[in-house]
Amino acid sequence: MVSDENESERLSSDLALFLSNPTIQSCLADGSLNLSSYSSTIESELKSLEDSCISAYQENAQLIQNLREDMDTCDLILASLQEMLLGFQADLGGLSGDIKSLQEQSRTLGYKLQNRKGAEDQLKNYLMRIIVPPSLATMICSGHMGQDFILAVQELERKYQYVHSRDVLFSQGMRPDQTPSGNEMKQYITQLRYKAIARIRQYFLQTFSQLRKPKTNVRMIQINSLLKYTPLMEFLLDAKVEIYNEVRNVYIESMGITLYALFRTYAAQLALLDNEIASRNDVIAVEDSSLRDVWTRVNMSKRGDAFCLGSRWEALESSNDMPILAHVALSEKKQYPYEVIFKSVMMHLMDAVTNEYVFVRQFFQEHGADAFKGIFGRTLSLILEQLENYLFNCYDCLGLLLMIKQTHANKRMMRERRVDSLDKFFDSVTNLLWPRLKTVMDKQLRSVRDGDVRKLGTIDLHAHYVSRRYAEFTCSILLILQKGTKNESISKKPYTVKVPTTSVRNDKRNDHNSRLYFTTNGSTSRRSSLDTSRQTVSHRGSAGDMLLNDLSTLQDEIILLLQRLSESHTTNKKKIVFLINNLDQIISIFQERRVSGKELNRFVEILMQQRELFVEEELLQNFSKMIAFVQQTEQHMNRPEYGGSQSSRAAAEGHKLEVNPQVVEGLVREFASTWKQGIEQINRNVLSFFANFRNGMEVLKQVLTQLLLYYTRFQDIIRKVWRSKPPAFCKDLVSTSVILAEIKKYALVI
């Protein structure tokens, strides 16, 4: 059944192929195809093809025969080759077994070689770690102490640590020192290690002994002979702690003795250079007898060094300055204030501490911090003792404050260097300086508070030496406090004071002219503003506040003392002149030193008040009648029944005022005849009373301005009383422009 299906499929494919012929398709389409004829045609064609094939075979029969013979020959050759290859295959099978045997033998030999090489390396490493070469032993026992010796010691220490190691285990759990060779070499390495310790100890002790020799450059020994051998100290710390501590203690003792001797000698030399600035008698309100000696007369205006800062502020300048070379200064016979000597000692101390701080931490490493106290303990105690001895007889406030500022600056500098070893020392220095400064400040306060006017020398109209001493002292203190602060308030302009006026209902035009006229430099100026803010000063806590409070108290006491001194004069005018001259001297010194703040402002306010009082006193001397008339009349005109100052009814009903025409006429004629002489007398008085030209000009300006204002108010009263019909004596009134022109003459002459 399967064959029938195959035949059917083949028949279908043949029919499909038959129908795909275009010729057949066209014949079938037009009906012209005859299947019987077509079949016979096909058969004839097949017969023809068969005949042609037979003919071709017959023609090539010989060739086919030859090809058959060649194929038989090839079959024979291939058969022989197959037999040969089979023989080769049998031979190769035997060689493969030999090769496998050789590979196994080679693998076994490789394992043996690898094991022997590993054993050789371990044995070599073991022997290298326990065997001491002759060169190493020679270097340890007698070699030069240098870099090669350090390398030899380090190599010996590695061998010692290996032999005694409990972490290295061989077969059967044996340690290096349990092997026969390790046990034998352990004794030799230990003995050689003791030899190295002894040589290192001897070297360091000999080097430390050089530190005690005079004129030794300690820093060079530390760099060249000690720091290079820091690994040897590490070796001692691991090998023999007792020897390490001995060497460390010897260095601490040697360096402590050396530094103590150096600073003691240096301090003794600097003590010969001390220029004593202040003594027990150098107080502000010093008695006149203390200023005299048997050869000279007293000089009240002399500036004492104990109060004038001068160039002493340079002690607060950059710390990069060189310290004092004592031998050079002694040969040149120089003298220095104690704060300069103190600064020089502190600079040497800070440099020495910094060097030692760095050295001991490099040389002794983690044990270096403990060495500092032993090295510098005696030296710091010596410096504190010498400072305390100096402070027993120190009365120099400026020097004490300068040293306090230096101490704060030194503490900041050491913190910038990241060296905190001197913090407690600086605190001790500060605790010595502040109480002494308080004691000396209290002495200054007591001298002013308890000052006996009868013992303070001659008291004339000029400035007293007490005011100069106070001004110099206060300015110096404030300048020192201001040094190094960012908010310094320094006044660089001379002071000017607003002219006070007491006029009532003044003529605005004349008042404007009088205010514009006088200035200390010849130009016009209305007024100057005073800085009333306190400068910010640098101080620390309650100690700085205490000093500022003492300055404030001292200012109060000096004002009271000046008032007591002024009472020595008989007239009120002379008292005022004395106070003005002293206040002006204080203010002038403040401005010369470029110091401003509440101290200066307070003195300026008091000076303004005293000038106002002097103006009234001076005008009353020559123009008392006119001033009294103006004041009484204005007071009478301002009463409520006359409308007060807010109504014009009093001016309209001026006849109701009780004004005597004869009195007014007398005042007009008297002023017209004497005003020039009065101004001239005022000018002479001012020039004789006030030695300071600038102060005299300010006072003269105020007096003449107030005179002009009084006369202007006098004219206003006349115009208001006789508004409808001016009296005949009005023609004798002096014009304010004439008076102002006369005042300008004095200004031009000056």
Buried (B, 14 or more C-beta within 10 A) or exposed (E): EEEEEEEEEEEEEEEEEEEEEEEBEEBEEEEEBEEEEEEEEEEEEEEEEEEEEEEEEEEEEEEEEEEEEEEEEEEEEEEEEEEEEEEEEEEEEEEEEEEEEEEEEEEEEEEEEEEEEEEEEEEEEBEEBBEBEEEBBEBBEEBEBEEEBBEBBEBBBEBBEBBBEEEBEEEEEEBBBEBEBBBEBBEBBEEBBEBBBEBBBEBBBEBBEBBEEEEEEBEEBBEEBBEEBBBBBBBBBEBBEEBBEBBBEBBBBBBBBBBBBBBBEBBEBBBEBBEBBBEEEBBBBBBBEBBEEEEEEBEBEEBBBBBBBEEBBBBBEEBEEEBBEBEEBBEEEEEBBBBBBBBBBBBBBBEBBBBBBBBBBBBBEEBBEEBBEBBBEBBBEBBBEBBEEBBEEBBBBBBBBBBBBBBBBBBEBBEEEEBEBBEEBBEBBBEBBBEBBBBBBEBBBEBBBEBEBEEBBEBBBBBBBBBBBBBBBBBBBBBBBBBBEEEBBEBEEEBBBBBEBEBBBBBEEBBEBBBEBBBBEEEEBEEEEBEEEEBBBBBEEEBBEBBBEBBEBBBEBBBEBBEBBBEBBEEEBBBBBBBBBBBBBBBBBBBEBBBBBBBBBBBBBBBBBBBBBBBBBBBEEBBEBBBEBBBEBBEBBBEEEBBEEEEEEBBEEBEEBEBEEEEBBBBBEBBBEEBEEBBEBBBEBBBEBBBBEBBBBBBBBBBBBBBBBBBBBBBBBBBBBBEEEEEEBBEEBBEBEEBBEBBEEBBEEE
